Amino acid sequence: MIERGRDLARDLTIDADLCVVGTGAGGAMVAREAARAGLRVVALEEGEHCRPSDFTQREDEMLPLLFADGGGRATDDGAVMVLQGRGVGGSTVHNTNLCKRAPESVLDGWNVPGWGAKALAPHYGVVEGDLSVAPIDESRINRNNAILRRGVEKLGWKGALLAHNRIGCVGSGFCELGCAFDAKQNALKVLIPAAVAAGARVIAECRAERVLHQGGRAYAVEARARTADGRRGPTVTVRARGICLSGSAVGSAVLALDSGLPDPSARVGRGLRLHPGAAIAGVFDEVVEGWNGIPQSWECTEKLRYDESPDNDDRAWIIAAFAHPVGIASSLPGFGAAHMKLMRLYPRIAVIAAMLHDRTEGSVTSSGGRPVVKYALDASDQRALWKGMAACAEILFAAGARQVIVPFADPLMLSSPGEIGRIAERHYRPLDPLLTAVHPMGTLALGRVVDERGKWRGLEGLWVADGSLFPTSIGGPPQLTIYAAGHKVGHYIIGELKT
């Protein structure tokens, strides 16, 4: 069953075999697998349990409902917006359904036993089957993605069609605000119901605040329910033989730090990768209406290499990126009449983004239970980002843009390919340009904080199954790999708790 914290009238203590903290891709997969194996599972989720009828397609209503900190989470200097899901299903509720395996060279480069590409392949296979992952049909490529494809092919660069987990998609274009048409084959629709059907108990609106541990063993999670008006409600204590942290690279790190968990590696909360991106806009004579259709169906990998050589500045994954009216208004430069002039171009603007396969290591700390995210691009990443942004401009001009807008604080308006070099003349500084991250990774890394089973070093009965496991950026959408990690770690947990 799925319960709500607001409905709890008094403090609650529950005995279970396994407590899962977080119900996104990793946590939902762990909960389903463990419940199917006959374990008594309790999953805690700080956000709400939403249904398709709750997704109104209004930015002002959906951002506070579906995103951590109302969509306002950012690094401590405000330079990078960090968009993360909050609710049953986690970020799988608002993401655009991109499904792509991590590159073999990245997985093999981790040098963690059991986590190479060959070892993860069976887990990927299960996930792809369960979630109905399939390539987007050519007929579903919208105009924004078609422009990206046109520019890539004109340049002779590498590009490809992407795979998604969607069935019955009507192409409304509102994927990032939750699917009102229930077409996403995600944790909310597929895994959580299966876990509940197998006996799992899910408590939404209930924030885990401490992992209780003693004598080298974790034995309970102490959480606090939230009332209907957002106040702190009753305490929920889940006593369990096993605990799995699946609250994201940010949330799991904060919970670990607040709980005073042992840290033999001295790496808890460190090694954060954000995979940040900068969006570049092109103004076209043709109608684009990029808000219609599937948001992201095509990719360019021409400027993306995974080797770790110091001189590798080709680390940008380029994809279509569009926003609804409030999002685009907050991204376009200018004020007053100048800003309105750009907004009037909205139907004829195409947007693509350079997302950085970053090497910068940030960190997550806790301030009274609130995450503090520190992240400052190093010189290598600054060069790679600038090169990716220049490539975006090149693609847009090749596709026929009459003007390219680079959203620096002092906006750069390019009128021809010959002006692309002006991007390199700018020097990066925080908030210039504003970066956005939707793929936080690291902070509780495999082979460091946890072992190859996802099990906490120095503490029995505790595992991790979310993006915080990744020792590096994976240079692409992480949801498929997080699902696969949940499947893998889930079976390690089952093996130990069933013996």
N, C-alpha and C positions, 0 to 999 in steps of 0.2 A: 504494500500500500504506500501511497504518497501522502504524507501529512504536512501541515503547515504550522510553523512556529506560533503564529498568531492564535491558533486554536488551542494551544496548550494552556491549561488553567493553573498548573502547579509544577514544581520541580519533578523531574523524571529521571529514573535510573534504569538502564536497559543492559541486559547481559547478552553478549553476542560472541560469535567466533571471530568475526572480522568487522572492523569499523573502517569505512572508506570516507575520507574527507575530501569532498569535491566530486561533482558528477559530470565533468566534461568528458572528453574523449578517453582519457586514461582511466579515470575513476569509474565511469559508466561501464567500461569494458571489464575492469577488475570485478566490479559488483556483479555483473551478469555471469561471468565465468564462475565465480565463487558460489553464487546462489545456485547455479545449475549443478555444481558439484556437491550440493547438499549442505553447505555451510550456512550458518545463521548470519546474515549480512545486514548491517545498518549503514546507510550512506547519509552523510550530513552535507547540506548545501546551504550556503548563506543567502543565496538569491531566491527568487520566487519560482514557483512552478507555473509556467505559462503554457497555454494551448493556442492553436491557430487562431481562434476567435479573439485572442488578446492582442494579436499583432495588427495594429491599426494603420501601419504605414506612415505614421506621423513621426518626424524626427524628434519633436519636443516631448513626445510621450514614450517613444521606444528607447532613446538613448539613456534616460534615467532608469528605465526598467531592465534593460538587457546588458548594460555595460557597468563595469566597476567604476566607482566614483562618478556615476552619472555620465560616463564618457569623458570625464575630465582628468583621468589619471595621466600623470606626466613625470618626467625626470625632475629631480629636485631644482634644476635651473629652468624648467619649463621648455627646454629646447626640443624635446622629443615627446610627442603625445603617445601614450601607451594604451591602446585600445584592447581591453580584455573582457570576455564574457562574464556574466554574473547571473546565475540561475540554473535550474535543472537542465542539464545538457551543456552547460558552460559555453565556450566560444563556438561550439558547433551549431548553436542556435542562430548566431548572427553572421557566421562566415559565409563566403561566397561559394562554398562546396568544392573548392579546388582539391583534388586528390592526386598527389604525386609522391612516389617513393623517393626517399633520400638517395643521393648519388652513391654508387658503390664505393667510389674512392673516399668519400667522407666517412661512411660507416666503417670501412676497412681501416681507415686512418686513425680511428679511435683506439685501435689495439686493445679492445676490451673483449675477452673471451665470450663467445656466444652472441656478440652484437655486430659481427660483420655482415655484409650483404647476403651471403649465402645462408647464414644462420637465421637472419630475419625474414628471408623470403617466404617460408611457410606461414608466418604470422601475418605478413602483408596479404598473402593469398586468402586467409580466413576473413580478414577485414574487408577486402575488396568484394568478396562474395556476399558477406553479410549486409554490406551497405550499398550493394548494387552499383559499384563504381564502373563507369564506362566512359569512353571518349564522347565529347560533345558532338552531336550531329552537325555536319557542315552547314545545314540549313538554319541552325540556331545561332550562328555567329552574328552578333549585332553590329551596327555601323561603327561603333567606337572600336571594337576589336577588329573589324574588317579594315579599318584605316591602319591600325598597327600592323596587321598582316601585309597590307599593300606596301607599306613603307619598307618592311623587312625584306619582302621578296624583291622589291625594286633595287634594294642595295645588295641583294644576293647574300644576305645574312642568314644565320640559322634561326629557325622558328618552328613551332609545332602547335598542333591542336592539343588542348588540355582535357583531362578526364575529370568528371564530377560524380557526386553521389546524389542524383536527383531523379525522381520519377513523377511524371504528370506535371512537369513545370509548364506554367502558362506564360512565362517570360515577362512577369510584371516589373522586374528590375529592382524589387525591394528586398532582395536577399539579406542585406546587411541590417534590416530592421525586423527580421523574423519573417518566416514564410506563412502568410495568411492562408495559403492554398495547400499546406501540409505536404509539399513536394520533397522536402529535404529528408534524405534517408540518413539521419544523424543519431547522435546519442539520445536526444530527447524522444525521437519517434521510434527508434529500433531497439536500442540497448536497454534503456531504463524500463520500458514496459516488459521486456523479456526478463529483466532482473526481478521485477516485482512479481511477475507471473511465477517465477521460481521460488518466491518466498522472501525476497529482500524487502526491507523496510527503509523507505526514503523519507527523510525529514527535511523539508525545505524551510527557508527563513530561519535558519539555525546556524550560527557562526561558531566554528570550532575556535577555542581560545587557548587551550593548553593540551598537550600530550602529557599525561601523567606517567612517570617512570620512577622506578626504584630498584636498587640492586642489580642494575644492568639489564632491566627489562621494562619495556613499555607495556602498560596494563590498562589504560583507559584514555578516553578523550573527554575533556570537559568543554561543553559548548553552551552558548546562550541563545535562546530563542528570541525572535523579534516580534514585537506586538504589531497590530495593524497600523498604528501611527508611527512606527519606526523606533519605538523605545525598547530598552532591554527588558526582556521577559524572563520566564522561568529558566532555570539551569537544566541542561540535559547532559547527563553523564552516561557515556557508553563504555561499559567494562568489556574488554575483548581480549582474546588470546593473540589476535593480530590486528595491526593498524596499518593502513596504507594512506600516505599523503598524496593527494592528487588535486591540489588546489592551484596549480600553475607554478611557473618559475618564480613568480612574485609571491603568491599566497602561501605556497608550501614553505618557502624560505622564511617568511615572517612567522609562521606557526612554529617552525623549528627553533628559531631564535627566541621567541617568547616562551617556549617550553624549556629552554636551557638544555637542549639535547646535547649529548657528548659530541665533540667535534675533533676526533683524532687527526683529521687531515688539515684542520684550520682553514677549511674551504667553504663552510656553510655560508650561503648568501653571496659567494664570490663566483667569478667566471660568467656573469650575465652577458648574454648576447641578445640584441634586440632586433636584428635584421631590419634596420630602419630604412625608410624610403622617402624619396622626394618626387613629387608629381610635377610634370611639365605639360603645359597646355598648348594645343595648336588651334588656330582659328581657320576655319575652312569656308569656302564659298558654298559648299553643299550642306544640306541639313544632316546633322549627326544624331541629335536627340539621344545622347549616350545613356540616359536614364532608362531607356526601354530595352528589354531583353536581358539575356544572361550577362552579368557584368564582366566576367573574365573567362574567355574561352580560348585565347591565343597567347603564346609566350614567345619571347625572343631570348635566346641563350648565346648570342654571338659574343657578348661581352661578359661571359660568365665562365671562369675557370676555377677549378677547385684545388690546384696545387698550392702548397704552402711556401713557395719561394718568396723571398722578401720583395722582389721586383714585380710580383703579380698584381697589377692594378686592374685587371679584368675580372671584377667580382660583383658585377651588377646583373641581377635578374630583372628583365624588363617585361612588364605586363600592363594591360589596360587598367586604368584606375579612373573611376568616375564617382561623382557624389550627387546627392540630392540637393535641393536648393539651398538649405542652410549650410550644408557642408561646402558647397562650391562658393557660396558667398563669403564664408570665413577663410577660404583659401586664396581667393583672387586678391591681388594687391590693389592699393588705392583707397581713397575716401571720397564720400560725397558724389558729385557728378561724375568723377573719373571712375569710381567703382561702379556706379549705375551703368555707365557706358559699357563696361566689360560684362556686366550681368546681362545686358540685353543681347549679348552674343551667345548666351548659354546654349541655345539650340544648335549652334554651329561650332561648338568647342568640342574637340576630342582631347582626352587626357590619357597619358601613359606615365608610368612610374618606374624609376630605377630603385630597386630594392637591394640593399648592400649585404653581400655575404661577408659579414663583419668579423674582424679579428679583435676589435676593441673589447676589453673585459670591463664590464661594469659591475655593480654590486647592488644587493638589496639588504637593507637593514630595517629595523623596526623602531618606531617612536610611539610608545604606548599602544602597540597593536596596529598602528598605521604604517603602511610600507613607505620607505624612503628609497627611491630608485636613483642611483648615481651612475652617470654614463656620459663620457666625453670622448668624441671621436678622436682617435689617434691620427697622426699625420698620414700613415698609409691608407687608412680608411677614408680620410678626406680626399686624397688623390683618386681613389677608386670611385667614390661617390661622384666627384666632379666629372670623371670620365664617363660614368653611366648617364649622368644628366646630359652631357654633350651628345651621347649616343641617342638619347630620347629625342633631342632636338633634330638630329640628323634624320631619324626615322620619320618624324612629323613632316619635315620639309620634303623628304622623298615621296611621302604620301600625298603631297599637294597643299600643305598648309601655306597660307599667305602671311601668317605671322605666328611666331612662337613666343609664349609667355613663360619666363623663368621666374618663379615666385620668391625672389630675394626680397629683403626688407625694402630695398630700393629696387623696384621691379625692373627686370631686364626684358626689353621688348625687341625681339630679333625679327628682321624683315627678309633675311636671305640666309642660305647655308654659309655664305662667306663670313657671317657675323658670329658663328657658333664659337669661335675662339674667344669671344668676350666672356664666356662662362669661366674659362680658366683664369681670367684676370681678377676675378673676385676671390676673396679669402674667406674661408669658413669661420663663422663665429656662432655661438649659441643663438638660436632663434633666427638665424639668417643663413640658409632658409629654414623654415619650420619643417621638422621631420616628423614622420608618423611611423609607429611600430605596432604591428599586430601579431608578431611572432616571438615573444620573449622566450628565451631558452637558457639553460645552464642553471647555476646556483646550488644544485645538489647533485653534482655530476657523477656518472658512472666511473668506477675505478678510483674515485677520490672519496667523496662523502659516502657513497654506497658501493657495494661490491657488484659483481657481474650478475647477481640475482636481483638487483634493485634493493637489496637489504642493507639497512643502516649499519655502518661500521661502528662497533662499540656498544650496540644496543640490540637486544633480542626483541623479536616480535614487532619490528617496524620496517616498513618498505616504502618505496617511492615509485609512483607510476604517473608521470606527466612530463611536460617539456623540460622541467628542471634537470632531468637525467642527462640531457645531451651535453657532452664535453665541449662541443663547438657549435657554431651555427651550421645549419644544414643547407643554407643557400636557397631555400624554397619553402613552399607551404608545409608546415609541420604536422597537420592534423592526422594524416595517414600514418606517419611514424609514431605519433603519440598513441593512436589506437593500437598499433602493432605492439608498442612497448607495454601497454596495458594488458594485452593478451599474453605477452611473454611473462611479465612479472606476475600477473594473476595466476598463472600455472605454477610458478615457483611458490607462491603463497599457498595455493591449494595443496601442493606436494608436502609442505611442511605442516600445515594445520590438520591435514587428514591423517597424518601418521600417528 
